């Protein structure tokens, strides 16, 4: 709060409305952000937060309303106008050219030239290094983006905005793909930016991060402004209930586990990563019907390779993966899904879960289009396909409720709901849930957790892989800790503490 200049309004959005046909995404929303302030924008998936920021950044045009930046009324017709007026946006899904260097990405479209009109890359690298040091954004100007961690790529995106002179920075779900240490680094970066007089707007679903970093928070529900609060004067429970309009249960309610027969048995599994280095080294695992087994571990210890081996996306060098007593190692994804009834909520919904150019209804039958309910004599039964989608949209509260919309038109959280709806409706005997609540608001997280527990109570086996330790401890019946490609301990979730799991995750003994 010390860095806020309340006499200087950096952003004033007044009665901003944005419609897409008959659908109202934003309805007369007001938002004020002062110089040096961190202002959080909170709302359910599909509430209209990103739409509002896309209006401020010029990616969308408002249907009505006005925008003032640093006291000047603006018609922000495109991002170039926003950038020229000191507004930068760091998108949830980074806009980087991976084969290019850090500096080449930062100066792209705004390249410094020498006297002879040639690219002066050295001058650009010096400027990037200067900005990097000034704001604590540690990154090698000459490194290739494809070789950087996700956290470092995000720093490149931030540097892109600063290089163009941004005084107002919009972060869209900035921690959705970061590890806990990277999140703490981002908190320090934001502090450095506000100390330098920058104004920050953060779209986030994570209430603890709002409490940690934001000064004020505006809550949006179904496209309408609900409240603007001083963060230090409200609790996480207050924020959650205002966001969804009801009390939110942060604790997963589940009855005592009643495990059945073994549905998944993995024995001595060896799998290489994309570099040809062994990622899984003799991994053993067992999951029974009627239980949720959580996998806890620091990112990069073989979780992705385990998921890909189980779903037919990566070759197994040796070992067994048995589902209901049948070995599925090195079978095709289609056979694993349809013949062995394995459901998969992928950790990257955009790369592995959806076809963006397909509409919601088409995405709902990606795995089952050949079944008699959806096709006959090599022709798709469109009436059945769209009826199926409409039923799932209503049951899983997917917004907007329009089965003809392309998948790309939905918010990240509603894309995730789409995938969960599809996988659960296929009635799997084994459900692999990888990062199932990444990017979801607290109301949607509560719903996903209830869905996983309902699958468990219906006698399914649920394998939960999550980097959120609280989620693993809260939802699981048993917890398997993975370290350097091996399961180093299996613990009863009711009788374990965070310290014990943390020791195992770090390679120690509990």
PEFENZI-V152578 format. One record per backbone hydrogen bond with DSSP energy under -0.5 kcal/mol. NH is the residue of the N-H (numbers start at 1). CO is the residue of the C=O. If there is no record, write none. Layout:
BEGIN
nh;co
NH;CO
NH;CO
END
This chain:
BEGIN
nh;co
4;1
5;35
6;4
8;5
9;7
10;8
10;33
11;33
12;68
13;31
14;12
14;66
15;13
16;29
17;64
18;26
20;23
21;19
23;20
25;18
25;23
26;18
27;223
28;26
29;16
31;13
33;11
35;5
35;8
37;34
39;37
39;200
40;38
40;216
41;202
42;40
42;218
44;220
47;44
52;48
53;49
54;50
55;51
56;52
57;53
58;55
59;54
60;54
63;17
64;17
66;14
67;74
68;12
69;72
70;10
72;69
74;67
76;74
77;75
81;78
82;78
83;79
84;80
85;81
85;82
86;83
87;82
88;168
90;170
91;89
94;92
96;94
98;96
100;97
102;143
103;141
105;101
106;102
107;103
108;104
110;107
114;118
117;114
120;112
121;119
124;120
125;121
126;122
127;123
128;124
129;125
130;126
131;127
132;128
133;129
134;130
135;131
136;132
136;133
137;132
138;136
141;139
143;140
145;100
146;98
147;144
148;145
153;149
154;150
155;151
156;152
157;153
158;154
159;155
160;156
161;157
162;158
163;159
164;160
165;162
166;161
167;86
168;86
169;199
170;88
171;169
171;201
172;90
172;170
173;171
173;203
176;173
178;175
183;179
184;180
185;181
186;182
187;183
188;184
189;185
190;186
191;187
192;188
193;189
194;190
195;191
196;192
197;194
198;193
199;167
200;37
201;169
202;39
203;171
203;201
204;41
204;202
207;205
210;206
211;207
212;208
213;209
214;210
215;38
216;38
217;229
218;40
219;217
219;227
220;42
221;224
223;47
224;221
225;27
226;219
227;219
229;217
231;215
231;229
233;230
234;231
239;235
240;236
241;237
242;238
243;239
244;240
245;241
246;241
250;248
253;251
254;252
258;290
260;289
263;287
264;287
265;322
266;285
267;320
269;283
270;318
271;280
273;277
276;273
279;271
280;271
281;485
282;269
282;280
283;269
285;266
287;264
289;261
290;460
291;288
291;460
293;291
293;462
294;292
294;478
295;464
296;294
296;480
301;298
306;302
307;303
308;304
309;305
310;306
311;307
312;309
313;308
314;308
317;270
318;270
320;267
322;265
323;326
324;263
324;322
326;323
328;321
331;328
336;332
337;333
338;334
339;335
340;335
342;336
343;341
343;430
345;432
346;344
349;347
352;348
353;348
353;349
354;349
356;354
358;355
360;405
361;403
363;359
364;360
365;361
365;362
366;363
369;365
371;368
374;371
375;371
376;379
379;376
381;374
382;380
385;381
386;382
387;383
388;384
389;385
390;386
391;387
392;388
393;389
394;390
395;391
396;392
397;394
398;393
402;400
405;402
407;358
408;356
409;406
410;407
415;411
416;412
417;413
418;414
419;415
420;416
421;417
422;418
423;419
424;420
425;421
426;422
427;424
428;423
429;341
430;341
431;461
432;343
432;430
433;431
433;463
434;345
434;432
435;433
435;465
438;435
440;437
445;441
446;442
447;443
448;444
449;445
450;446
451;447
452;448
453;449
454;450
455;451
456;452
457;453
458;454
459;456
460;455
461;429
462;291
462;460
463;431
463;461
464;293
464;462
465;433
465;463
466;295
466;464
469;467
472;468
473;469
474;470
475;471
476;472
477;292
478;292
479;491
480;294
481;479
481;489
482;296
483;486
485;301
486;483
488;481
488;486
489;481
491;479
493;477
493;491
495;492
496;493
501;497
502;498
503;499
504;500
505;501
506;502
507;504
508;503
END
